[in-house]
Amino acid sequence: MSREVAEHGGRRGYRALAADQIAWKRAARPKACRLALNLELRDIVSVNLRLRWSPQQVSGWLKRTYPNQPEMQVSQESIYRTLFVQSRGALRQELTQYLRTGRVLRRPKGVRLPDGRGGRPNTLHIPERPAEAEDRAVPGHWEGDLVFGKGMSLTAHAGGRLTERQ
């Protein structure tokens, strides 16, 4: 807060409305992406994608090759966005064919595919239970709960509980 106040006139000269207007001007959107503004950078990225480098490799190589030139560095996410969102238009859409997956559309991680892939097969949902399990008249039906935390991996542990329904 103190830096914000000091930057905009100090304790006596600070005006919230003026500071807000300046902040909105600085954050004006949409901003042109770096690949659209820097032709040399765009050419380098295009050449490396044609060599079947991943956007992550291109981004890392740029950081090592141009450590003191931030204008010659671009994140892998910016490369992906420029490829898949053609309104940004800096990189040609044909470059998507050089990506290792060969996809022409990008899906965020964790999004299920429309054809049902990515789900858990052979799961029995609660409404599909047999009637005798629901009325609890016959002993021997078990109920299980399995809890995964955010970002679980194969090596991480999950919590599980089995209870005989009575």
Buried (B, 14 or more C-beta within 10 A) or exposed (E): EEEEBEEBEEEEEBEEEEBEEEEEEEEEEEEEBBBBEBEEBBEBBBEBBEEEBBBEBBBBBBBEEBEEEEEBBBBBEBBBBBBBEEEBEBBEEEBBEBBEEEEEEBEEEEEEEEEEEEEEEEEEEEEEEEEEBEEEEEEEBEEEEEEEEEEEEEEEEEEEEEEEEE
